[in-house]
Amino acid sequence: MKSRIYRLFLITGIIAIAVLVFALKQFNRPLSDIQNTSPDIEITANQLVHDYQENEMKASDKYNNKIIQVTGIIKNFSTANGNMVINLESKDDSGVICEMIPQANKDSLKLKKGEKILIKGSCTGFLLDVVLVRCVIVN
């Protein structure tokens, strides 16, 4: 009886350690280098917003956690946590929020409102706007 309990605790402990190691590896894995990664999807800001507004669940499955290269017109600029944020306009009320990586801040300062731009970033979903993070300027 004691050996059965001992084996059960031993097996449970080994499984718990394996799960913990796997979770730590996933949590600490490096982020992909968006600058040197080919986009999974190329799309316009209008189409991206339209897809989310038409069917958010379907669009989430298609775009979330993917590298998106989006073409759009600059609506305005802002900053968040010391990084430039570029808002792209769309035909709908919503737009695309592009949170730039720190290395792209200098290039972002050269841009003008109303300018057409090509940006690549990782899509995190839709709140009131589509959100792309870790963005870089392609053109």
Contacts in CASP RR format, 6 or more apart in sequence:
PFRMAT RR
TARGET T0000
AUTHOR 0000-0000-0000
METHOD contacts of the structure
MODEL  1
MKSRIYRLFLITGIIAIAVLVFALKQFNRPLSDIQNTSPDIEITANQLVH
DYQENEMKASDKYNNKIIQVTGIIKNFSTANGNMVINLESKDDSGVICEM
IPQANKDSLKLKKGEKILIKGSCTGFLLDVVLVRCVIVN
31 134 0 8 1.000
32 67 0 8 1.000
32 122 0 8 1.000
34 67 0 8 1.000
34 101 0 8 1.000
34 120 0 8 1.000
34 121 0 8 1.000
34 122 0 8 1.000
34 134 0 8 1.000
34 135 0 8 1.000
34 136 0 8 1.000
35 101 0 8 1.000
35 103 0 8 1.000
35 120 0 8 1.000
35 136 0 8 1.000
37 67 0 8 1.000
37 120 0 8 1.000
38 67 0 8 1.000
39 67 0 8 1.000
39 68 0 8 1.000
39 69 0 8 1.000
39 120 0 8 1.000
39 121 0 8 1.000
40 66 0 8 1.000
40 67 0 8 1.000
40 68 0 8 1.000
41 62 0 8 1.000
41 63 0 8 1.000
41 66 0 8 1.000
41 67 0 8 1.000
41 68 0 8 1.000
41 69 0 8 1.000
42 68 0 8 1.000
42 69 0 8 1.000
42 70 0 8 1.000
42 71 0 8 1.000
43 68 0 8 1.000
43 69 0 8 1.000
43 70 0 8 1.000
43 71 0 8 1.000
44 70 0 8 1.000
44 71 0 8 1.000
44 72 0 8 1.000
45 70 0 8 1.000
45 71 0 8 1.000
45 72 0 8 1.000
45 73 0 8 1.000
45 88 0 8 1.000
45 89 0 8 1.000
45 90 0 8 1.000
45 95 0 8 1.000
45 96 0 8 1.000
45 130 0 8 1.000
46 72 0 8 1.000
46 90 0 8 1.000
46 91 0 8 1.000
46 92 0 8 1.000
48 63 0 8 1.000
48 68 0 8 1.000
48 70 0 8 1.000
48 90 0 8 1.000
48 96 0 8 1.000
48 130 0 8 1.000
49 90 0 8 1.000
49 91 0 8 1.000
49 92 0 8 1.000
49 94 0 8 1.000
49 95 0 8 1.000
49 96 0 8 1.000
49 129 0 8 1.000
49 130 0 8 1.000
50 90 0 8 1.000
50 91 0 8 1.000
50 92 0 8 1.000
51 58 0 8 1.000
51 59 0 8 1.000
51 62 0 8 1.000
51 63 0 8 1.000
52 59 0 8 1.000
52 60 0 8 1.000
52 63 0 8 1.000
52 94 0 8 1.000
52 125 0 8 1.000
52 126 0 8 1.000
52 130 0 8 1.000
53 92 0 8 1.000
53 94 0 8 1.000
56 126 0 8 1.000
59 126 0 8 1.000
60 125 0 8 1.000
60 126 0 8 1.000
63 123 0 8 1.000
63 125 0 8 1.000
63 130 0 8 1.000
64 123 0 8 1.000
64 124 0 8 1.000
64 125 0 8 1.000
65 122 0 8 1.000
65 123 0 8 1.000
65 124 0 8 1.000
66 122 0 8 1.000
66 123 0 8 1.000
67 120 0 8 1.000
67 121 0 8 1.000
67 122 0 8 1.000
68 120 0 8 1.000
68 121 0 8 1.000
68 122 0 8 1.000
68 123 0 8 1.000
68 132 0 8 1.000
69 118 0 8 1.000
69 119 0 8 1.000
69 120 0 8 1.000
69 121 0 8 1.000
69 138 0 8 1.000
70 88 0 8 1.000
70 96 0 8 1.000
70 98 0 8 1.000
70 118 0 8 1.000
70 119 0 8 1.000
70 120 0 8 1.000
70 121 0 8 1.000
70 132 0 8 1.000
71 116 0 8 1.000
71 117 0 8 1.000
71 118 0 8 1.000
72 88 0 8 1.000
72 89 0 8 1.000
72 96 0 8 1.000
72 116 0 8 1.000
72 117 0 8 1.000
72 118 0 8 1.000
72 119 0 8 1.000
73 88 0 8 1.000
73 89 0 8 1.000
73 114 0 8 1.000
73 115 0 8 1.000
73 116 0 8 1.000
73 117 0 8 1.000
74 86 0 8 1.000
74 87 0 8 1.000
74 88 0 8 1.000
74 89 0 8 1.000
74 111 0 8 1.000
74 112 0 8 1.000
74 113 0 8 1.000
74 114 0 8 1.000
74 115 0 8 1.000
74 116 0 8 1.000
74 117 0 8 1.000
75 87 0 8 1.000
75 88 0 8 1.000
75 89 0 8 1.000
75 95 0 8 1.000
75 113 0 8 1.000
75 114 0 8 1.000
76 87 0 8 1.000
76 113 0 8 1.000
77 84 0 8 1.000
77 85 0 8 1.000
77 86 0 8 1.000
77 87 0 8 1.000
77 108 0 8 1.000
77 111 0 8 1.000
77 113 0 8 1.000
78 84 0 8 1.000
78 85 0 8 1.000
78 87 0 8 1.000
79 85 0 8 1.000
80 99 0 8 1.000
82 102 0 8 1.000
82 105 0 8 1.000
83 99 0 8 1.000
83 100 0 8 1.000
83 101 0 8 1.000
83 102 0 8 1.000
83 105 0 8 1.000
84 100 0 8 1.000
84 104 0 8 1.000
84 105 0 8 1.000
84 108 0 8 1.000
84 109 0 8 1.000
85 97 0 8 1.000
85 98 0 8 1.000
85 99 0 8 1.000
85 100 0 8 1.000
86 97 0 8 1.000
86 98 0 8 1.000
86 100 0 8 1.000
86 108 0 8 1.000
86 111 0 8 1.000
86 117 0 8 1.000
86 119 0 8 1.000
86 135 0 8 1.000
87 95 0 8 1.000
87 96 0 8 1.000
87 97 0 8 1.000
87 98 0 8 1.000
87 129 0 8 1.000
88 95 0 8 1.000
88 96 0 8 1.000
88 98 0 8 1.000
88 117 0 8 1.000
88 119 0 8 1.000
89 95 0 8 1.000
90 96 0 8 1.000
94 126 0 8 1.000
94 128 0 8 1.000
94 129 0 8 1.000
94 130 0 8 1.000
95 129 0 8 1.000
95 130 0 8 1.000
96 129 0 8 1.000
96 130 0 8 1.000
96 131 0 8 1.000
96 132 0 8 1.000
97 129 0 8 1.000
97 130 0 8 1.000
97 131 0 8 1.000
97 132 0 8 1.000
98 119 0 8 1.000
98 121 0 8 1.000
98 132 0 8 1.000
98 135 0 8 1.000
99 131 0 8 1.000
99 132 0 8 1.000
99 133 0 8 1.000
99 134 0 8 1.000
99 135 0 8 1.000
100 108 0 8 1.000
100 135 0 8 1.000
100 136 0 8 1.000
100 137 0 8 1.000
101 134 0 8 1.000
101 135 0 8 1.000
101 136 0 8 1.000
103 136 0 8 1.000
104 135 0 8 1.000
104 136 0 8 1.000
104 137 0 8 1.000
107 137 0 8 1.000
108 137 0 8 1.000
111 117 0 8 1.000
111 137 0 8 1.000
117 137 0 8 1.000
117 139 0 8 1.000
118 137 0 8 1.000
118 138 0 8 1.000
118 139 0 8 1.000
119 132 0 8 1.000
119 135 0 8 1.000
119 136 0 8 1.000
119 137 0 8 1.000
119 138 0 8 1.000
120 135 0 8 1.000
120 136 0 8 1.000
120 138 0 8 1.000
121 132 0 8 1.000
121 133 0 8 1.000
121 134 0 8 1.000
121 135 0 8 1.000
121 136 0 8 1.000
122 132 0 8 1.000
122 133 0 8 1.000
122 134 0 8 1.000
123 130 0 8 1.000
123 131 0 8 1.000
123 132 0 8 1.000
124 131 0 8 1.000
124 132 0 8 1.000
124 133 0 8 1.000
125 131 0 8 1.000
END
